[in-house]
Amino acid sequence: MTVTHHDIRHCQTCHQPILWAYTTSDRKIPVNAETDPNGSILITRRYDGQLLATYTGPTTTRPPTRRRPHLATCPTRKHT
């Protein structure tokens, strides 16, 4: 699935490029715009054109389109 420049936003705290995508529970989450071979989220489009983030879990094969949740990588987020 192709992500366009219209889909990309920036994190308000670290300014990295992110995507806002709906989960299968219809909640919006920030996802890193860059693909990551260790990512666990697959981005597709919903019927209405919005981005859909589907958690794929650990798999042995990972397509290059996987991404990571931004909250897991944001350098300004306090990890406890």
Beta strands, then each sheet from edge to edge (+ up, - down):
strand 1: 8-10
strand 2: 17-22
strand 3: 28-32
strand 4: 41-45
strand 5: 51-55
strand 6: 66-67
sheet 1: 1+ 2- 3+
sheet 2: 5+ 4- 6+
end
